[in-house]
Amino acid sequence: MTSGEAIKSRIKAAGARPSLPGREVLVEPSRGWPSLRVRELWEFRELLYFLAWRDVKIRYRQTVLGVAWAILQPLLTTIMFWLLFGRLAGIKSDGIPYPVFAFAALMLWSFFSNAVTASSNSLVGSSNLITKVYFPRMIIPIAAVGAGLIDLIITLPLLVVMSLYYGVVLRWTISIVPVLILLTTLLAVGVGIGLSALNVRYRDVRFALPFVVQLWMFASPIIYPASMLPTRWRWLWRFNPLAGIIENFRAALFGRQFDWVALAVSALITMGVLVYSAFAFRRVEKSFADII
């Protein structure tokens, strides 16, 4: 039995002891910047899958529509944005029908915002598990992001249907979409694990996060194209990592010109956030059981 299988069986069992069979783990605070121990995460990959699937089942348990909510959330928001911003405000959409223009960004944004919110609260929600048994704590917020990724995959066929309905031809550049989804996932993991560690010590995070997420949405080119921004402010706009991802996501879908500079900036910021959050998480994770 692998380490991941062993820990998974202990999660299911009531009153599990805090150490694995034949393995004694000493948990104590560390000084300085610790190792990321990526190999340890790989050893517990079965647990990562188990927790992600658990989150999916809990999310749609006792719901009438089930996974249809993954489609309804961005779809209903798209309809509202189309009426308010596309029809009433007359916001341009770079020649793309506004419903398709908005939905392409909203499906990516919904995944990111839901993943960050779920992962930031995941450690606090799993306090009974953290205090009973040892495993890499980083798995919990990563699993929350993985569960949200399933919702994103479910919404992709609807985007194709909407594009066909409005006569929008998807180009060969759609092959770059998985790379952009991966980049969004890494950004969600980086932000999520950083906020989850912060939320263990400061519970204010759960109250401030919805406000920050709302501001972040309006700072990203979701309801408007980047072409609406004044040229002199474009450099500042590119420091929002989601801006370059969303704009190039649309470009990949609809065969538009890529903004490689914005994409490069987004990738650099994403990797910086991910690495810094991972090191910061590893530095404080051994104290979680004492303060959670």
C-alpha positions as CSV (number, residue, x, y, z in Angstrom):
1,M,0.0,0.0,0.0
2,T,1.4,3.4,-1.0
3,S,1.5,6.4,1.4
4,G,-1.4,8.0,-0.4
5,E,-3.6,4.8,-0.1
6,A,-2.7,4.5,3.6
7,I,-3.6,8.0,4.5
8,K,-6.8,7.7,2.4
9,S,-7.9,4.7,4.4
10,R,-7.2,6.6,7.6
11,I,-9.4,9.5,6.5
12,K,-12.3,7.1,6.1
13,A,-11.7,5.3,9.4
14,A,-12.9,7.0,12.5
15,G,-10.5,7.7,15.3
16,A,-7.4,7.2,13.1
17,R,-4.1,7.5,14.9
18,P,-1.8,10.5,13.8
19,S,1.0,8.5,12.2
20,L,1.2,6.0,9.3
21,P,2.0,2.3,9.9
22,G,5.7,1.8,10.1
23,R,6.4,5.5,9.8
24,E,7.0,8.0,12.6
25,V,6.6,11.6,11.7
26,L,8.0,14.4,13.9
27,V,6.2,17.7,13.3
28,E,8.0,20.8,14.6
29,P,8.3,24.4,13.5
30,S,11.1,25.1,11.0
31,R,13.3,28.1,10.6
32,G,14.2,29.8,7.4
33,W,12.8,28.8,4.0
34,P,12.2,25.0,3.9
35,S,12.3,22.6,1.0
36,L,9.2,22.4,-1.2
37,R,9.3,18.6,-1.0
38,V,7.6,18.1,-4.3
39,R,8.4,14.4,-4.3
40,E,6.3,14.0,-1.1
41,L,3.3,15.6,-2.9
42,W,3.7,13.0,-5.7
43,E,3.7,10.2,-3.1
44,F,0.4,11.4,-1.9
45,R,-1.2,11.8,-5.3
46,E,-3.9,9.3,-4.5
47,L,-5.0,11.4,-1.6
48,L,-5.1,14.5,-3.9
49,Y,-7.5,12.7,-6.2
50,F,-9.6,11.4,-3.3
51,L,-10.0,14.9,-1.7
52,A,-10.8,16.5,-5.1
53,W,-13.5,14.0,-5.8
54,R,-14.8,14.4,-2.3
55,D,-15.1,18.1,-2.8
56,V,-17.1,17.6,-6.1
57,K,-19.5,15.2,-4.4
58,I,-20.1,17.4,-1.4
59,R,-20.7,20.5,-3.6
60,Y,-23.5,18.9,-5.6
61,R,-24.9,16.7,-2.8
62,Q,-28.7,17.1,-2.3
63,T,-29.0,19.4,-5.3
64,V,-31.8,19.1,-7.9
65,L,-29.8,20.3,-10.9
66,G,-26.4,18.7,-9.8
67,V,-23.5,19.6,-12.1
68,A,-25.8,21.7,-14.2
69,W,-25.0,24.5,-11.8
70,A,-21.4,24.6,-13.3
71,I,-23.0,25.7,-16.5
72,L,-25.8,27.9,-15.1
73,Q,-23.6,30.2,-13.1
74,P,-21.5,31.6,-16.1
75,L,-24.5,31.3,-18.4
76,L,-26.9,33.4,-16.3
77,T,-24.1,35.9,-15.6
78,T,-23.5,36.2,-19.3
79,I,-27.1,36.9,-20.0
80,M,-27.1,39.7,-17.4
81,F,-23.9,41.2,-18.7
82,W,-25.3,41.1,-22.3
83,L,-28.4,43.0,-21.3
84,L,-26.6,45.6,-19.1
85,F,-23.4,46.1,-20.9
86,G,-23.9,44.8,-24.4
87,R,-27.4,46.2,-25.1
88,L,-27.9,49.1,-22.7
89,A,-24.3,50.4,-22.3
90,G,-23.3,49.5,-25.8
91,I,-19.9,48.2,-24.9
92,K,-18.0,47.0,-28.0
93,S,-16.7,43.4,-28.2
94,D,-14.1,43.6,-30.9
95,G,-16.4,42.2,-33.6
96,I,-17.4,39.1,-31.6
97,P,-21.1,38.7,-30.6
98,Y,-21.2,39.9,-27.0
99,P,-22.7,36.8,-25.4
100,V,-19.8,34.7,-26.8
101,F,-17.3,37.4,-26.0
102,A,-18.5,37.5,-22.3
103,F,-19.1,33.8,-21.8
104,A,-15.5,32.9,-23.0
105,A,-14.1,35.1,-20.3
106,L,-16.7,34.3,-17.6
107,M,-16.1,30.6,-17.8
108,L,-12.4,31.1,-17.1
109,W,-13.1,33.7,-14.4
110,S,-15.8,31.6,-12.7
111,F,-13.3,28.7,-12.4
112,F,-10.6,31.0,-11.0
113,S,-12.8,32.9,-8.5
114,N,-14.5,29.7,-7.3
115,A,-11.2,27.8,-7.0
116,V,-9.5,30.6,-5.0
117,T,-12.5,31.0,-2.7
118,A,-12.7,27.2,-2.1
119,S,-9.0,26.7,-1.6
120,S,-8.6,29.7,0.7
121,N,-11.2,28.2,3.1
122,S,-10.1,24.6,2.6
123,L,-7.7,24.3,5.5
124,V,-10.1,25.7,8.0
125,G,-12.8,23.4,6.7
126,S,-10.6,20.4,7.2
127,S,-9.4,21.2,10.7
128,N,-10.4,17.8,12.1
129,L,-8.3,16.1,9.5
130,I,-5.3,18.2,10.0
131,T,-5.2,17.6,13.7
132,K,-5.5,13.9,13.5
133,V,-3.1,12.6,10.9
134,Y,0.0,13.7,9.0
135,F,0.1,14.3,5.3
136,P,1.3,17.3,3.1
137,R,-1.2,20.0,4.0
138,M,-0.7,21.7,0.6
139,I,-2.7,18.8,-0.9
140,I,-5.9,20.3,0.6
141,P,-6.0,23.6,-1.2
142,I,-4.7,22.0,-4.4
143,A,-7.5,19.5,-4.3
144,A,-10.0,22.4,-4.0
145,V,-8.6,23.9,-7.2
146,G,-8.7,20.5,-8.9
147,A,-12.4,20.1,-8.0
148,G,-13.2,23.5,-9.7
149,L,-11.3,22.4,-12.8
150,I,-14.0,19.8,-13.4
151,D,-16.6,22.5,-13.6
152,L,-14.5,24.4,-16.2
153,I,-14.3,21.2,-18.4
154,I,-18.1,20.8,-18.2
155,T,-18.7,24.4,-19.5
156,L,-16.4,24.0,-22.6
157,P,-18.9,22.2,-24.8
158,L,-21.4,25.0,-24.2
159,L,-18.9,27.6,-25.4
160,V,-18.6,25.6,-28.7
161,V,-22.4,25.4,-29.0
162,M,-22.7,29.2,-28.5
163,S,-20.0,29.9,-31.0
164,L,-21.7,27.8,-33.6
165,Y,-25.1,29.4,-32.9
166,Y,-23.7,32.9,-33.4
167,G,-21.7,31.9,-36.5
168,V,-18.3,32.3,-34.8
169,V,-15.7,30.1,-36.3
170,L,-13.2,28.6,-33.9
171,R,-9.7,28.7,-35.3
172,W,-6.7,26.2,-35.2
173,T,-5.3,28.4,-32.4
174,I,-7.8,26.7,-30.1
175,S,-5.0,24.2,-29.5
176,I,-3.3,26.7,-27.2
177,V,-6.4,26.8,-24.9
178,P,-5.1,23.9,-22.7
179,V,-1.9,25.9,-22.0
180,L,-3.9,29.0,-20.9
181,I,-6.2,26.8,-18.7
182,L,-3.1,25.3,-17.1
183,L,-1.7,28.8,-16.5
184,T,-5.0,29.8,-14.9
185,T,-4.9,26.7,-12.7
186,L,-1.4,27.4,-11.6
187,L,-2.4,31.0,-10.7
188,A,-5.4,29.7,-8.7
189,V,-3.2,27.2,-6.9
190,G,-0.6,29.9,-6.1
191,V,-3.2,32.4,-4.8
192,G,-5.2,29.7,-3.1
193,I,-2.4,28.1,-1.1
194,G,-1.1,31.5,0.0
195,L,-4.6,32.7,1.2
196,S,-5.4,29.3,2.8
197,A,-2.2,29.5,5.0
198,L,-3.1,33.1,5.9
199,N,-6.7,32.2,6.7
200,V,-5.6,29.7,9.3
201,R,-4.0,32.5,11.4
202,Y,-6.2,35.4,10.3
203,R,-9.8,34.6,9.8
204,D,-10.4,38.1,8.4
205,V,-9.4,36.6,5.0
206,R,-12.8,34.9,4.5
207,F,-14.5,38.3,5.0
208,A,-12.2,40.3,2.8
209,L,-11.8,37.8,0.0
210,P,-15.3,38.3,-1.7
211,F,-14.7,42.0,-1.9
212,V,-11.2,41.5,-3.4
213,V,-12.5,39.0,-5.9
214,Q,-15.2,41.4,-7.0
215,L,-12.7,44.2,-7.6
216,W,-10.4,41.8,-9.4
217,M,-13.2,40.9,-11.8
218,F,-13.8,44.5,-12.8
219,A,-10.0,45.0,-13.2
220,S,-9.9,42.1,-15.7
221,P,-11.1,42.3,-19.3
222,I,-14.3,40.3,-18.8
223,I,-17.1,42.7,-19.6
224,Y,-14.9,44.9,-21.8
225,P,-12.1,44.3,-24.3
226,A,-8.5,45.5,-23.6
227,S,-8.8,47.8,-26.7
228,M,-11.1,50.1,-24.6
229,L,-8.2,50.9,-22.3
230,P,-6.2,54.1,-22.9
231,T,-2.8,53.2,-24.4
232,R,-0.9,55.0,-21.7
233,W,-2.4,52.6,-19.1
234,R,-1.8,49.3,-20.9
235,W,1.5,48.7,-19.1
236,L,-0.3,48.9,-15.7
237,W,-3.1,46.7,-16.9
238,R,-0.6,43.9,-17.8
239,F,0.4,43.5,-14.2
240,N,-2.9,41.8,-13.6
241,P,-2.0,38.2,-14.5
242,L,-5.6,37.3,-15.4
243,A,-5.7,40.2,-18.0
244,G,-3.2,38.6,-20.3
245,I,-4.6,35.1,-19.8
246,I,-8.2,36.1,-20.6
247,E,-7.3,38.3,-23.6
248,N,-5.1,35.6,-25.1
249,F,-7.8,33.0,-24.3
250,R,-10.2,34.9,-26.5
251,A,-7.5,35.3,-29.1
252,A,-6.9,31.5,-29.1
253,L,-10.6,30.8,-29.5
254,F,-11.5,33.3,-32.2
255,G,-8.2,33.5,-34.1
256,R,-7.3,37.0,-33.1
257,Q,-3.8,38.4,-32.7
258,F,-2.0,37.3,-29.5
259,D,-0.6,39.8,-27.0
260,W,2.6,37.9,-26.3
261,V,4.0,40.6,-24.0
262,A,0.9,40.4,-21.8
263,L,1.0,36.6,-21.8
264,A,4.7,36.6,-20.9
265,V,4.0,39.0,-18.0
266,S,1.1,36.9,-16.8
267,A,3.2,33.7,-16.9
268,L,6.1,35.3,-15.0
269,I,3.8,36.7,-12.3
270,T,1.9,33.4,-12.1
271,M,5.1,31.4,-11.5
272,G,6.4,34.0,-9.0
273,V,3.1,33.8,-7.0
274,L,3.1,30.0,-7.1
275,V,6.7,29.6,-6.0
276,Y,6.5,32.3,-3.2
277,S,3.2,30.9,-1.9
278,A,4.5,27.4,-1.9
279,F,7.6,28.3,0.1
280,A,5.6,30.5,2.5
281,F,3.1,27.6,3.0
282,R,5.8,25.1,3.7
283,R,7.3,27.4,6.2
284,V,4.2,27.7,8.4
285,E,2.3,24.5,7.7
286,K,3.8,22.7,10.7
287,S,2.0,25.1,13.1
288,F,-1.4,24.6,11.6
289,A,-2.4,21.8,14.0
290,D,-1.7,24.1,16.9
291,I,-3.7,27.2,15.8
292,I,-6.4,26.0,13.4
